[in-house]
Amino acid sequence: MKFEQLDRRMRTYETAHDHCVLPGIHMVARIDGRSFSHLTRVAQRFDAPYDERFRDCMVATLEHLMSCGFSVLYGYTQSDEMSLLFRRDEATFGRKLRKYLSVLAGEASARFSLSLGAPAAFDCRISQLPRDADVVDYFRWRHEDAHRNALNGHCYWLLRRQGLDDAAATRALNGVSVAERNELLFRNGINFNDVPAWQKRGIGTYWEDVAHEAVDPRTGAAVTTTRRALTVQRELPMKEHYDAFVRALVERQ
């Protein structure tokens, strides 16, 4: 069999299940850490429930994903996950899902590992969202999840510091309401309202036009130019204000 014939036949097996996202559909990628409980608690022994070095590795990875060849409007990270909102007309790789999944997981794994100085891996999935409102709901969902994670994490690790093991701390919080969890923290000297916003709401990144002072090489005159720059926002708004913030980013494209 000639190589050209062999090549065509084998590529059929490789591409038989290729799926492409339809034009006009929003794509949001969620990239999650693999086995990060072991990485953070055992291998690296990060501070619990939140560690600034881990946070900085996640932000560095998110910034890389925002500028590694895709048209990304908004990036968001909380816990060990990142979400990316692509431009609605993003057409890289012909919108083939397998390419987005593999490339984004690989880029995230490589950049995070370099930031950390130790191997780490991520997986990736893509949400296909037909309406602007679905995009707003998606990011509100992850935003609310960040708040739940923060409250649960601070309660859990408070109990662990008080001597309970993993199973006992988990049982102690089973069925405990949000108000009761806040009260548990308050009785032990932690006002949840004072917890840093990046822990409770996550961190967002987006592009902004920034004025830059320069000199015209032809005339020597001072000029002002505009450049695109990534903004990292650690004080994201809450509730309906966050909805409006995301909606404005979606409508900007």
Secondary structure as UniProt FT lines:
FT   HELIX           3..15
FT   TURN            16..17
FT   TURN            23..24
FT   STRAND          26..33
FT   HELIX           36..38
FT   HELIX           39..43
FT   HELIX           52..66
FT   STRAND          72..78
FT   TURN            79..80
FT   STRAND          81..86
FT   TURN            88..89
FT   HELIX           92..95
FT   HELIX           97..116
FT   STRAND          122..129
FT   HELIX           132..161
FT   TURN            162..163
FT   HELIX           166..173
FT   TURN            174..175
FT   HELIX           178..187
FT   TURN            188..189
FT   HELIX           192..194
FT   HELIX           197..201
FT   STRAND          203..215
FT   TURN            217..219
FT   STRAND          222..233
FT   HELIX           239..252
//
